[in-house]
Amino acid sequence: MEKLRLSIALDEYDHTRDLMSGRVPVEGVELVPMNLQIEEIFYRTTFYKEWDISELSMGKYCSLRSQGDETFTAIPVFVSRQFRLSMAYVREDGKITRPEQLAGKRVGVPEWAQTATVYSRGWLAHDCGVKLESIDWVQAGLHTPGRVEKVKLNLPQGLELRPAPQGTLNDMLLAGELDAILTARAPRAVGKGIARLIPDYRPVEEAHYRRTGIYPIMHVVVLRTEVLQRHPWVATNLLKAFEEAKRRSCERLDQIALSSVPLAWLYDYVGQMKAIFGDDFFPYGVEKNRRTLDAFLQYGHEQGVFHRRLQPEDLFPKQVLSTFKV
């Protein structure tokens, strides 16, 4: 049988490397792989829909689905996930030392629908007791002026978001025009006038995970819905291949005899991850991630990123929600 030829765009990850290189094949599919920077992938996917399969911001994907846009359908492969209590930045000479102090302040974000900011605002509202309506929100590029929202928002009453197309978050924070910023990428001026709000963030993030079970998902893999409609078997075969590529990556990390990445004590670090998350410390699939998905969908709806309250089952094709048993 002739294989189905599909293009795919991802950033570079060790846990997808074997799939992108062809070492792990997708049954019935010939991939045309492209490794690009995530901002470029998101831009070209959102506005021009250039690939059959691509990585996409979880926030943007869920926003589009909530508005009835089903151009893409995701599979529960979460290629990037990061804790985000480390993403709040303030001036080094400022007086803000606790997240509760952000109430009533001016806070900047690169995009309201940026996945990382959805989680960090959810943390502010649900864990720190900060009313999001009390904050003067400003949207601008981190280092480049002119960044815009890529999806339509449905902001709740009382919440204001002010675009600042001529400025950058880095410079506005340094100049005192902002009191804090929330951003997935670190500002250039960290250590040169800008500091993290929570300098020793790992213990705080780990404690938050142990309390809530939320392990933030940043990026999801999507494929064109028209491909899925013509070839429904692609979703499961693709999921299986991503799982195998991840398994091989984790196996490499767990080899004490080799340095699969240039880090000392990597084997010990992998042991720490297993102690916190279990043997599958970077899980794909819906059930293993339901608590995180439920929290994210709640936060995004409350913040006006999603136009209706979605459920995890609204995001993925039914054939990947369960699997066969032997």
C-alpha atoms as one frame of an Amber mdcrd trajectory, in Angstrom:
protein
   0.000   0.000   0.000   1.310   3.454  -0.866   2.004   5.482   2.242   0.144
   8.676   3.030   2.557  11.610   2.689   2.090  14.253   5.411   4.116  17.332
   6.361   4.983  17.926  10.022   6.500  20.941  11.813   7.917  20.745  15.343
  10.580  22.498  17.343  13.539  20.277  18.260  12.947  17.923  21.172  14.837
  14.814  22.123  11.540  13.032  22.816  10.355  13.604  19.218  13.752  13.240
  17.515  13.392   9.579  16.582  10.010  10.219  14.980  11.236  13.242  13.009
  14.348  11.372  11.837  12.347   8.348  10.709  13.928   5.965  13.213  10.427
   5.536  14.639   8.029   5.210  11.694   4.344   6.115  11.689   2.526   3.082
  10.345   1.095   3.899   6.906   2.561   7.431   6.808   5.585   9.045   5.181
   6.454  12.204   7.096   7.981  15.330   5.571   9.597  16.834   8.706  10.560
  20.458   9.410  12.204  21.652  12.638  11.428  25.330  13.217  11.200  27.757
  16.141   7.887  27.518  17.957   6.834  31.142  17.393   7.231  30.652  13.649
   5.311  27.370  13.724   2.453  28.902  15.721   2.250  31.946  13.444   2.266
  29.958  10.217  -0.111  27.330  11.563  -2.625  29.822  12.963  -2.700  32.228
  10.021  -1.705  30.125   6.994  -2.329  26.489   8.021   0.786  25.359   6.157
   1.293  21.826   7.518  -0.700  18.633   7.865   0.680  18.031  11.379   2.233
  20.620  13.675   2.920  21.709  17.177   0.506  24.351  18.440  -0.008  26.418
  21.561  -2.523  24.647  23.797  -4.171  27.986  24.544  -4.644  28.917  20.907
  -5.890  25.456  19.967  -8.483  25.410  22.741  -9.552  28.977  21.930 -10.149
  28.061  18.288 -12.114  24.932  19.251 -14.242  26.942  21.692 -15.210  29.238
  18.809 -16.240  26.368  16.536 -13.062  26.391  14.421 -12.300  22.725  13.773
  -9.650  23.173  11.096  -7.298  21.184  13.325  -7.846  18.292  15.708  -5.340
  17.507  18.445  -4.013  14.197  19.609  -3.024  13.965  23.310   0.693  14.355
  22.645   2.018  17.202  24.787   5.482  17.882  23.415   6.195  20.804  25.725
   5.205  21.259  29.338   6.671  23.590  31.936   5.794  24.800  35.395   5.151
  28.516  35.170   5.408  30.051  38.639   8.892  31.089  37.522   7.554  33.309
  34.717   6.663  36.381  36.807   9.266  39.160  36.610   9.617  42.459  38.491
  12.178  45.251  38.753  15.187  44.501  40.923  14.784  47.839  42.698  11.012
  47.497  43.090   8.942  46.801  46.185   6.988  43.809  44.884   8.224  40.632
  46.529   5.051  38.507  46.738   2.458  37.590  44.094  -0.372  38.944  46.265
   1.115  42.423  45.767   0.223  42.356  42.067  -3.375  43.266  42.906  -4.035
  46.758  41.562  -0.734  46.878  39.661   0.202  47.186  35.965   1.156  43.783
  34.574   2.255  42.989  31.025   1.789  39.830  28.952   3.054  38.979  25.424
  -0.407  37.692  24.496  -3.453  37.136  26.678  -3.953  33.749  25.002  -0.345
  32.623  25.536  -0.694  29.254  27.240   1.858  30.019  29.939   0.015  33.175
  31.005  -3.282  31.266  31.282  -1.667  29.011  33.902   0.086  31.855  35.731
  -3.105  33.951  35.912  -4.987  30.865  37.105  -2.403  30.516  39.869  -2.753
  34.196  40.806  -6.549  33.930  40.978  -6.993  30.488  42.541  -3.902  30.136
  44.741  -2.930  33.704  45.598  -6.396  35.265  45.855  -5.629  38.044  43.351
  -8.675  39.305  41.453  -7.633  39.520  37.811 -10.052  42.427  37.300  -8.016
  44.473  39.783  -4.947  44.433  37.543  -4.225  46.885  34.721  -3.239  44.401
  32.001  -0.995  45.446  29.106  -0.240  43.358  25.992   2.987  43.838  24.033
   5.892  41.939  22.538   8.593  40.878  24.951  11.495  42.285  22.915   9.909
  43.295  19.603   7.129  45.917  19.265   3.958  45.087  17.387   3.104  41.615
  18.679  -0.651  41.005  18.489  -3.170  38.488  19.750  -3.630  35.592  17.329
  -7.105  34.533  18.465 -10.304  36.414  19.251 -10.839  36.966  22.973 -14.035
  37.060  25.021 -12.859  38.966  28.082 -15.147  38.857  31.129 -16.861  42.015
  32.289 -14.582  44.231  34.327 -11.341  42.882  32.919  -9.373  45.297  30.741
  -6.474  44.472  28.403  -4.637  47.405  26.845  -2.463  46.816  23.757   0.859
  48.687  23.672   2.007  48.123  20.070   4.871  50.631  20.232   6.531  49.232
  23.343   8.131  46.050  24.647   7.556  44.352  27.984  11.278  44.285  28.758
  11.710  48.026  28.251   8.417  49.073  29.856   9.257  47.123  33.008  12.725
  48.709  33.185  11.219  52.161  32.672   8.675  51.709  35.459   5.727  51.763
  33.056   4.866  48.259  34.266   5.137  46.789  37.750   5.544  43.182  36.575
   5.375  40.994  33.495   4.317  37.399  32.908   6.253  35.810  30.050   7.278
  32.315  28.987  10.623  33.529  27.651  12.932  35.325  30.062  13.466  39.072
  29.479  16.906  40.127  28.241  17.393  42.358  31.260  17.204  39.584  33.875
  20.058  40.352  36.262  20.370  43.805  34.709  17.441  45.527  36.370  14.867
  42.721  36.160  14.478  39.779  38.546  12.143  36.836  39.028   9.322  37.441
  41.466  10.013  33.964  42.913  13.816  33.483  42.695  13.867  29.982  44.231
  10.928  28.759  42.193  11.440  25.004  41.993  10.357  24.165  45.585   7.292
  26.385  45.128   6.367  24.747  41.816   6.955  21.255  43.191   4.766  21.989
  46.219   2.055  23.340  43.926   2.151  20.148  41.863   1.961  17.916  44.933
  -1.022  19.901  46.191  -2.960  20.232  42.920  -1.678  17.531  40.544  -1.377
  20.180  37.802   1.625  19.639  35.497   1.151  22.453  32.962   0.812  21.480
  29.302   2.177  24.119  26.901   2.051  22.640  23.382  -0.070  19.972  21.747
   0.261  18.167  18.407  -2.533  18.930  15.924  -3.387  17.574  12.499  -5.699
  18.807   9.805  -9.232  17.609  10.506  -9.776  16.938   6.788  -6.882  14.441
   6.882  -8.425  12.764   9.916 -11.830  12.579   8.230 -10.370  10.857   5.173
  -7.948   8.669   7.133  -9.224   8.213  10.726  -6.486   5.647  11.467  -3.807
   8.358  11.320  -4.597   9.698  14.826  -3.900   6.451  16.679  -0.905   5.503
  14.538   0.599   8.938  15.091  -0.016   8.770  18.851   1.662   5.339  19.034
   4.723   6.631  17.166   5.066   9.667  19.433   4.787   7.392  22.466   7.553
   5.147  21.138   9.836   8.096  20.353   9.311   9.423  23.881   9.969   5.972
  25.385  13.305   5.778  23.577  14.234   9.276  24.734  13.461   8.459  28.370
  15.417   5.218  28.055  18.455   7.205  26.884  18.120   9.587  29.823  18.019
   6.654  32.217  21.370   5.182  31.113  23.981   5.750  33.807  26.835   4.587
  31.553  26.301   7.288  28.899  25.897  11.062  28.745  22.905  11.383  26.427
  22.789  15.103  27.257  25.755  17.144  28.564  24.641  17.337  32.202  26.306
  15.962  35.303  24.193  13.755  37.600  21.541  13.284  34.932  20.777   9.766
  36.185  20.109  11.171  39.657  17.849  13.881  38.216  15.828  11.289  36.286
  15.409   9.450  39.588  14.052  12.620  41.157  11.538  13.003  38.336  10.336
   9.434  38.826   9.969  10.021  42.554   7.690  13.011  41.872   5.762  11.949
  38.758   6.160   8.172  38.574   7.915   6.074  35.956   6.087   7.855  33.117
   7.303  11.322  34.076   6.246  13.051  30.827   2.821  11.505  30.212   0.746
  11.676  27.046  -2.921  10.659  26.834  -6.117  12.087  28.323  -6.622  10.137
  31.540  -3.072  10.638  32.831  -3.492  14.370  32.261  -7.156  14.896  33.126
  -6.537  16.995  36.233  -4.221  19.328  34.323  -6.585  19.538  31.345  -9.611
  20.257  33.549  -7.790  23.047  35.405  -6.493  24.623  32.197  -9.909  24.560
  30.533 -11.432  26.166  33.619  -8.776  28.899  33.775  -9.026  29.695  30.074
 -12.806  30.002  30.192 -12.716  32.214  33.282 -10.166  34.488  31.591 -12.028
  34.825  28.287  -9.473  32.917  26.220 -12.015  30.147  25.572 -15.494  31.221
  24.538 -17.235  28.273  26.194 -16.372  25.757  28.899 -14.691  22.875  27.116
 -14.195  19.336  28.374 -11.085  17.254  27.581 -13.194  15.040  25.301 -13.981
  18.096  23.143 -10.328  18.413  22.147  -9.407  14.981  20.768 -10.837  12.372
  18.363 -12.735   9.600  20.100 -10.379   6.882  18.813  -7.520   8.158  21.017
  -9.551   8.464  24.204  -9.149   4.758  24.969  -7.132   1.808  23.726  -7.466
  -1.928  23.258  -6.688  -4.444  25.972  -5.027  -7.841  25.487
